[in-house]
Amino acid sequence: MNKERTGILILVILYAVGTISMLVPALRTLVLPLSGYNLFFSFLILLNAYRWNKALLIGSAAIFILGFFSEWIGVHTGLLFGRYWYGMNLGPKLSGVPFIIGINWAMLTILASGISVKWTKNITFQALIAAGLMTGIDVLMEPIAIRNDYWHWHKGVIPLYNYLCWFVISFIGNLVLIKIAKPNLNNTSIVLFILISLFFTIQLLV
């Protein structure tokens, strides 16, 4: 079994265990605090599938900074996304924002841009498509994030402004990443995108 297949197998196991555990109350309380670690290992497996491409690493660092700083503005001012705060299940925080959130922005941007470059050669359209995909993922994430104590909204209401900000920041991030790294779609990124989508969709349905 080659390294990519091994990585995919690990991802499938991680998300299968995570999804099943979320549906069993006794296991859910044990697994939830590990959510940040699951995201971190997923990101490492994704980078390994791209053979730690230098341009992709540079692009990921740029997206990490963009995403983390955007979330900092949101948490402390409400000028981006709306009024919200982070819970306890995404790991260590810096000034109220979990470190893993920057990694999540980078990972989702790699996945979305990899898909979008297959649909058109125009960079602007690629970034728009990728931003749409990331905003779609956020639509799935939001209700589950509240339930899982990842983050919470003022008065429990998810504002439409949140999705507008997600789209705009995702567009900027994907534009940057595509210009720096031009990530190609591979088997690992396809599987990871599907697993993330299923993880939240199944919880929504159940």
C-alpha positions as protocol buffer text, in pm:
chain_id: "A"
residue {
  index: 1
  type: MET
  ca { x: 0 y: 0 z: 0 }
}
residue {
  index: 2
  type: ASN
  ca { x: 150 y: 336 z: -103 }
}
residue {
  index: 3
  type: LYS
  ca { x: 164 y: 644 z: 120 }
}
residue {
  index: 4
  type: GLU
  ca { x: -137 y: 813 z: -38 }
}
residue {
  index: 5
  type: ARG
  ca { x: -359 y: 508 z: 13 }
}
residue {
  index: 6
  type: THR
  ca { x: -237 y: 478 z: 370 }
}
residue {
  index: 7
  type: GLY
  ca { x: -324 y: 843 z: 434 }
}
residue {
  index: 8
  type: ILE
  ca { x: -670 y: 798 z: 282 }
}
residue {
  index: 9
  type: LEU
  ca { x: -731 y: 488 z: 495 }
}
residue {
  index: 10
  type: ILE
  ca { x: -635 y: 680 z: 810 }
}
residue {
  index: 11
  type: LEU
  ca { x: -870 y: 965 z: 714 }
}
residue {
  index: 12
  type: VAL
  ca { x: -1160 y: 726 z: 653 }
}
residue {
  index: 13
  type: ILE
  ca { x: -1102 y: 560 z: 991 }
}
residue {
  index: 14
  type: LEU
  ca { x: -1072 y: 895 z: 1172 }
}
residue {
  index: 15
  type: TYR
  ca { x: -1393 y: 1035 z: 1026 }
}
residue {
  index: 16
  type: ALA
  ca { x: -1586 y: 709 z: 1055 }
}
residue {
  index: 17
  type: VAL
  ca { x: -1499 y: 681 z: 1424 }
}
residue {
  index: 18
  type: GLY
  ca { x: -1568 y: 1051 z: 1476 }
}
residue {
  index: 19
  type: THR
  ca { x: -1906 y: 1040 z: 1301 }
}
residue {
  index: 20
  type: ILE
  ca { x: -2023 y: 728 z: 1483 }
}
residue {
  index: 21
  type: SER
  ca { x: -1902 y: 863 z: 1817 }
}
residue {
  index: 22
  type: MET
  ca { x: -2100 y: 1184 z: 1769 }
}
residue {
  index: 23
  type: LEU
  ca { x: -2416 y: 977 z: 1748 }
}
residue {
  index: 24
  type: VAL
  ca { x: -2351 y: 791 z: 2075 }
}
residue {
  index: 25
  type: PRO
  ca { x: -2391 y: 1022 z: 2378 }
}
residue {
  index: 26
  type: ALA
  ca { x: -2144 y: 833 z: 2599 }
}
residue {
  index: 27
  type: LEU
  ca { x: -1874 y: 845 z: 2329 }
}
residue {
  index: 28
  type: ARG
  ca { x: -1957 y: 1198 z: 2215 }
}
residue {
  index: 29
  type: THR
  ca { x: -1835 y: 1358 z: 2536 }
}
residue {
  index: 30
  type: LEU
  ca { x: -1504 y: 1174 z: 2502 }
}
residue {
  index: 31
  type: VAL
  ca { x: -1446 y: 1253 z: 2136 }
}
residue {
  index: 32
  type: LEU
  ca { x: -1553 y: 1618 z: 2119 }
}
residue {
  index: 33
  type: PRO
  ca { x: -1240 y: 1758 z: 2293 }
}
residue {
  index: 34
  type: LEU
  ca { x: -1031 y: 1575 z: 2031 }
}
residue {
  index: 35
  type: SER
  ca { x: -1190 y: 1763 z: 1739 }
}
residue {
  index: 36
  type: GLY
  ca { x: -895 y: 1999 z: 1698 }
}
residue {
  index: 37
  type: TYR
  ca { x: -650 y: 1710 z: 1683 }
}
residue {
  index: 38
  type: ASN
  ca { x: -857 y: 1542 z: 1414 }
}
residue {
  index: 39
  type: LEU
  ca { x: -840 y: 1859 z: 1203 }
}
residue {
  index: 40
  type: PHE
  ca { x: -466 y: 1888 z: 1262 }
}
residue {
  index: 41
  type: PHE
  ca { x: -392 y: 1529 z: 1156 }
}
residue {
  index: 42
  type: SER
  ca { x: -621 y: 1568 z: 854 }
}
residue {
  index: 43
  type: PHE
  ca { x: -420 y: 1873 z: 749 }
}
residue {
  index: 44
  type: LEU
  ca { x: -89 y: 1688 z: 788 }
}
residue {
  index: 45
  type: ILE
  ca { x: -216 y: 1397 z: 577 }
}
residue {
  index: 46
  type: LEU
  ca { x: -335 y: 1644 z: 311 }
}
residue {
  index: 47
  type: LEU
  ca { x: 4 y: 1820 z: 298 }
}
residue {
  index: 48
  type: ASN
  ca { x: 178 y: 1484 z: 277 }
}
residue {
  index: 49
  type: ALA
  ca { x: -39 y: 1393 z: -22 }
}
residue {
  index: 50
  type: TYR
  ca { x: 99 y: 1705 z: -192 }
}
residue {
  index: 51
  type: ARG
  ca { x: 451 y: 1592 z: -89 }
}
residue {
  index: 52
  type: TRP
  ca { x: 497 y: 1902 z: 126 }
}
residue {
  index: 53
  type: ASN
  ca { x: 509 y: 2124 z: -180 }
}
residue {
  index: 54
  type: LYS
  ca { x: 697 y: 2443 z: -90 }
}
residue {
  index: 55
  type: ALA
  ca { x: 459 y: 2677 z: -272 }
}
residue {
  index: 56
  type: LEU
  ca { x: 161 y: 2509 z: -107 }
}
residue {
  index: 57
  type: LEU
  ca { x: 322 y: 2548 z: 236 }
}
residue {
  index: 58
  type: ILE
  ca { x: 381 y: 2919 z: 172 }
}
residue {
  index: 59
  type: GLY
  ca { x: 24 y: 2959 z: 48 }
}
residue {
  index: 60
  type: SER
  ca { x: -111 y: 2767 z: 349 }
}
residue {
  index: 61
  type: ALA
  ca { x: 81 y: 2995 z: 586 }
}
residue {
  index: 62
  type: ALA
  ca { x: -71 y: 3298 z: 413 }
}
residue {
  index: 63
  type: ILE
  ca { x: -422 y: 3154 z: 444 }
}
residue {
  index: 64
  type: PHE
  ca { x: -360 y: 3064 z: 809 }
}
residue {
  index: 65
  type: ILE
  ca { x: -274 y: 3426 z: 884 }
}
residue {
  index: 66
  type: LEU
  ca { x: -569 y: 3557 z: 681 }
}
residue {
  index: 67
  type: GLY
  ca { x: -816 y: 3318 z: 843 }
}
residue {
  index: 68
  type: PHE
  ca { x: -688 y: 3358 z: 1198 }
}
residue {
  index: 69
  type: PHE
  ca { x: -674 y: 3738 z: 1179 }
}
residue {
  index: 70
  type: SER
  ca { x: -1023 y: 3751 z: 1026 }
}
residue {
  index: 71
  type: GLU
  ca { x: -1156 y: 3539 z: 1311 }
}
residue {
  index: 72
  type: TRP
  ca { x: -977 y: 3759 z: 1564 }
}
residue {
  index: 73
  type: ILE
  ca { x: -1150 y: 4064 z: 1419 }
}
residue {
  index: 74
  type: GLY
  ca { x: -1481 y: 3879 z: 1429 }
}
residue {
  index: 75
  type: VAL
  ca { x: -1448 y: 3762 z: 1789 }
}
residue {
  index: 76
  type: HIS
  ca { x: -1326 y: 4095 z: 1925 }
}
residue {
  index: 77
  type: THR
  ca { x: -1526 y: 4343 z: 1719 }
}
residue {
  index: 78
  type: GLY
  ca { x: -1809 y: 4165 z: 1537 }
}
residue {
  index: 79
  type: LEU
  ca { x: -1713 y: 4356 z: 1221 }
}
residue {
  index: 80
  type: LEU
  ca { x: -1658 y: 4023 z: 1042 }
}
residue {
  index: 81
  type: PHE
  ca { x: -1905 y: 3733 z: 1059 }
}
residue {
  index: 82
  type: GLY
  ca { x: -2110 y: 3886 z: 1343 }
}
residue {
  index: 83
  type: ARG
  ca { x: -2114 y: 3853 z: 1721 }
}
residue {
  index: 84
  type: TYR
  ca { x: -1981 y: 3514 z: 1831 }
}
residue {
  index: 85
  type: TRP
  ca { x: -1730 y: 3344 z: 2057 }
}
residue {
  index: 86
  type: TYR
  ca { x: -1545 y: 3013 z: 2064 }
}
residue {
  index: 87
  type: GLY
  ca { x: -1625 y: 2725 z: 2296 }
}
residue {
  index: 88
  type: MET
  ca { x: -1396 y: 2467 z: 2456 }
}
residue {
  index: 89
  type: ASN
  ca { x: -1378 y: 2185 z: 2202 }
}
residue {
  index: 90
  type: LEU
  ca { x: -1133 y: 2320 z: 1942 }
}
residue {
  index: 91
  type: GLY
  ca { x: -823 y: 2324 z: 2159 }
}
residue {
  index: 92
  type: PRO
  ca { x: -580 y: 2597 z: 2272 }
}
residue {
  index: 93
  type: LYS
  ca { x: -663 y: 2959 z: 2191 }
}
residue {
  index: 94
  type: LEU
  ca { x: -471 y: 3278 z: 2132 }
}
residue {
  index: 95
  type: SER
  ca { x: -670 y: 3586 z: 2235 }
}
residue {
  index: 96
  type: GLY
  ca { x: -996 y: 3393 z: 2217 }
}
residue {
  index: 97
  type: VAL
  ca { x: -935 y: 3224 z: 1879 }
}
residue {
  index: 98
  type: PRO
  ca { x: -831 y: 2855 z: 1860 }
}
residue {
  index: 99
  type: PHE
  ca { x: -506 y: 2795 z: 1670 }
}
residue {
  index: 100
  type: ILE
  ca { x: -676 y: 2516 z: 1477 }
}
residue {
  index: 101
  type: ILE
  ca { x: -915 y: 2765 z: 1315 }
}
residue {
  index: 102
  type: GLY
  ca { x: -631 y: 2906 z: 1102 }
}
residue {
  index: 103
  type: ILE
  ca { x: -542 y: 2552 z: 997 }
}
residue {
  index: 104
  type: ASN
  ca { x: -905 y: 2481 z: 915 }
}
residue {
  index: 105
  type: TRP
  ca { x: -914 y: 2783 z: 685 }
}
residue {
  index: 106
  type: ALA
  ca { x: -595 y: 2666 z: 513 }
}
residue {
  index: 107
  type: MET
  ca { x: -717 y: 2306 z: 474 }
}
residue {
  index: 108
  type: LEU
  ca { x: -1057 y: 2400 z: 335 }
}
residue {
  index: 109
  type: THR
  ca { x: -896 y: 2647 z: 94 }
}
residue {
  index: 110
  type: ILE
  ca { x: -661 y: 2379 z: -41 }
}
residue {
  index: 111
  type: LEU
  ca { x: -954 y: 2139 z: -89 }
}
residue {
  index: 112
  type: ALA
  ca { x: -1185 y: 2394 z: -252 }
}
residue {
  index: 113
  type: SER
  ca { x: -922 y: 2545 z: -481 }
}
residue {
  index: 114
  type: GLY
  ca { x: -810 y: 2198 z: -590 }
}
residue {
  index: 115
  type: ILE
  ca { x: -1166 y: 2120 z: -699 }
}
residue {
  index: 116
  type: SER
  ca { x: -1227 y: 2456 z: -864 }
}
residue {
  index: 117
  type: VAL
  ca { x: -918 y: 2449 z: -1088 }
}
residue {
  index: 118
  type: LYS
  ca { x: -1069 y: 2146 z: -1263 }
}
residue {
  index: 119
  type: TRP
  ca { x: -1376 y: 2342 z: -1370 }
}
residue {
  index: 120
  type: THR
  ca { x: -1226 y: 2649 z: -1535 }
}
residue {
  index: 121
  type: LYS
  ca { x: -891 y: 2800 z: -1631 }
}
residue {
  index: 122
  type: ASN
  ca { x: -992 y: 3152 z: -1528 }
}
residue {
  index: 123
  type: ILE
  ca { x: -836 y: 3231 z: -1189 }
}
residue {
  index: 124
  type: THR
  ca { x: -1116 y: 3466 z: -1082 }
}
residue {
  index: 125
  type: PHE
  ca { x: -1383 y: 3207 z: -1162 }
}
residue {
  index: 126
  type: GLN
  ca { x: -1175 y: 2940 z: -986 }
}
residue {
  index: 127
  type: ALA
  ca { x: -1167 y: 3153 z: -670 }
}
residue {
  index: 128
  type: LEU
  ca { x: -1542 y: 3223 z: -695 }
}
residue {
  index: 129
  type: ILE
  ca { x: -1626 y: 2854 z: -730 }
}
residue {
  index: 130
  type: ALA
  ca { x: -1395 y: 2764 z: -442 }
}
residue {
  index: 131
  type: ALA
  ca { x: -1547 y: 3036 z: -225 }
}
residue {
  index: 132
  type: GLY
  ca { x: -1892 y: 2896 z: -301 }
}
residue {
  index: 133
  type: LEU
  ca { x: -1780 y: 2547 z: -199 }
}
residue {
  index: 134
  type: MET
  ca { x: -1632 y: 2674 z: 127 }
}
residue {
  index: 135
  type: THR
  ca { x: -1943 y: 2874 z: 209 }
}
residue {
  index: 136
  type: GLY
  ca { x: -2149 y: 2561 z: 144 }
}
residue {
  index: 137
  type: ILE
  ca { x: -1934 y: 2373 z: 395 }
}
residue {
  index: 138
  type: ASP
  ca { x: -1990 y: 2653 z: 646 }
}
residue {
  index: 139
  type: VAL
  ca { x: -2367 y: 2622 z: 600 }
}
residue {
  index: 140
  type: LEU
  ca { x: -2331 y: 2257 z: 702 }
}
residue {
  index: 141
  type: MET
  ca { x: -2093 y: 2336 z: 989 }
}
residue {
  index: 142
  type: GLU
  ca { x: -2276 y: 2616 z: 1167 }
}
residue {
  index: 143
  type: PRO
  ca { x: -2563 y: 2429 z: 1340 }
}
residue {
  index: 144
  type: ILE
  ca { x: -2330 y: 2143 z: 1436 }
}
residue {
  index: 145
  type: ALA
  ca { x: -2062 y: 2380 z: 1564 }
}
residue {
  index: 146
  type: ILE
  ca { x: -2310 y: 2531 z: 1809 }
}
residue {
  index: 147
  type: ARG
  ca { x: -2427 y: 2189 z: 1924 }
}
residue {
  index: 148
  type: ASN
  ca { x: -2067 y: 2068 z: 1967 }
}
residue {
  index: 149
  type: ASP
  ca { x: -1947 y: 2376 z: 2159 }
}
residue {
  index: 150
  type: TYR
  ca { x: -1707 y: 2477 z: 1882 }
}
residue {
  index: 151
  type: TRP
  ca { x: -1847 y: 2830 z: 1872 }
}
residue {
  index: 152
  type: HIS
  ca { x: -2164 y: 3015 z: 1966 }
}
residue {
  index: 153
  type: TRP
  ca { x: -2363 y: 3306 z: 1822 }
}
residue {
  index: 154
  type: HIS
  ca { x: -2517 y: 3598 z: 2006 }
}
residue {
  index: 155
  type: LYS
  ca { x: -2872 y: 3497 z: 2103 }
}
residue {
  index: 156
  type: GLY
  ca { x: -2816 y: 3167 z: 1918 }
}
residue {
  index: 157
  type: VAL
  ca { x: -2890 y: 3324 z: 1579 }
}
residue {
  index: 158
  type: ILE
  ca { x: -2656 y: 3258 z: 1283 }
}
residue {
  index: 159
  type: PRO
  ca { x: -2655 y: 3585 z: 1083 }
}
residue {
  index: 160
  type: LEU
  ca { x: -2663 y: 3587 z: 704 }
}
residue {
  index: 161
  type: TYR
  ca { x: -2375 y: 3834 z: 732 }
}
residue {
  index: 162
  type: ASN
  ca { x: -2161 y: 3542 z: 849 }
}
residue {
  index: 163
  type: TYR
  ca { x: -2203 y: 3365 z: 516 }
}
residue {
  index: 164
  type: LEU
  ca { x: -2129 y: 3682 z: 320 }
}
residue {
  index: 165
  type: CYS
  ca { x: -1804 y: 3726 z: 513 }
}
residue {
  index: 166
  type: TRP
  ca { x: -1718 y: 3359 z: 462 }
}
residue {
  index: 167
  type: PHE
  ca { x: -1765 y: 3397 z: 88 }
}
residue {
  index: 168
  type: VAL
  ca { x: -1559 y: 3716 z: 59 }
}
residue {
  index: 169
  type: ILE
  ca { x: -1270 y: 3595 z: 277 }
}
residue {
  index: 170
  type: SER
  ca { x: -1276 y: 3254 z: 108 }
}
residue {
  index: 171
  type: PHE
  ca { x: -1260 y: 3425 z: -232 }
}
residue {
  index: 172
  type: ILE
  ca { x: -955 y: 3628 z: -126 }
}
residue {
  index: 173
  type: GLY
  ca { x: -788 y: 3324 z: 27 }
}
residue {
  index: 174
  type: ASN
  ca { x: -846 y: 3105 z: -275 }
}
residue {
  index: 175
  type: LEU
  ca { x: -725 y: 3376 z: -509 }
}
residue {
  index: 176
  type: VAL
  ca { x: -402 y: 3398 z: -309 }
}
residue {
  index: 177
  type: LEU
  ca { x: -352 y: 3023 z: -290 }
}
residue {
  index: 178
  type: ILE
  ca { x: -425 y: 2961 z: -657 }
}
residue {
  index: 179
  type: LYS
  ca { x: -179 y: 3230 z: -763 }
}
residue {
  index: 180
  type: ILE
  ca { x: 93 y: 3103 z: -527 }
}
residue {
  index: 181
  type: ALA
  ca { x: 55 y: 2727 z: -548 }
}
residue {
  index: 182
  type: LYS
  ca { x: -202 y: 2627 z: -814 }
}
residue {
  index: 183
  type: PRO
  ca { x: -302 y: 2314 z: -613 }
}
residue {
  index: 184
  type: ASN
  ca { x: -414 y: 2018 z: -821 }
}
residue {
  index: 185
  type: LEU
  ca { x: -693 y: 1784 z: -722 }
}
residue {
  index: 186
  type: ASN
  ca { x: -572 y: 1446 z: -593 }
}
residue {
  index: 187
  type: ASN
  ca { x: -736 y: 1139 z: -441 }
}
residue {
  index: 188
  type: THR
  ca { x: -666 y: 1250 z: -84 }
}
residue {
  index: 189
  type: SER
  ca { x: -824 y: 1593 z: -130 }
}
residue {
  index: 190
  type: ILE
  ca { x: -1133 y: 1440 z: -296 }
}
residue {
  index: 191
  type: VAL
  ca { x: -1180 y: 1189 z: -14 }
}
residue {
  index: 192
  type: LEU
  ca { x: -1118 y: 1448 z: 259 }
}
residue {
  index: 193
  type: PHE
  ca { x: -1369 y: 1693 z: 110 }
}
residue {
  index: 194
  type: ILE
  ca { x: -1631 y: 1416 z: 94 }
}
residue {
  index: 195
  type: LEU
  ca { x: -1556 y: 1300 z: 449 }
}
residue {
  index: 196
  type: ILE
  ca { x: -1587 y: 1651 z: 593 }
}
residue {
  index: 197
  type: SER
  ca { x: -1915 y: 1705 z: 407 }
}
residue {
  index: 198
  type: LEU
  ca { x: -2054 y: 1371 z: 526 }
}
residue {
  index: 199
  type: PHE
  ca { x: -1940 y: 1431 z: 885 }
}
residue {
  index: 200
  type: PHE
  ca { x: -2156 y: 1741 z: 917 }
}
residue {
  index: 201
  type: THR
  ca { x: -2441 y: 1626 z: 692 }
}
residue {
  index: 202
  type: ILE
  ca { x: -2497 y: 1304 z: 888 }
}
residue {
  index: 203
  type: GLN
  ca { x: -2506 y: 1497 z: 1217 }
}
residue {
  index: 204
  type: LEU
  ca { x: -2756 y: 1741 z: 1068 }
}
residue {
  index: 205
  type: LEU
  ca { x: -2983 y: 1463 z: 949 }
}
residue {
  index: 206
  type: VAL
  ca { x: -2964 y: 1261 z: 1269 }
}
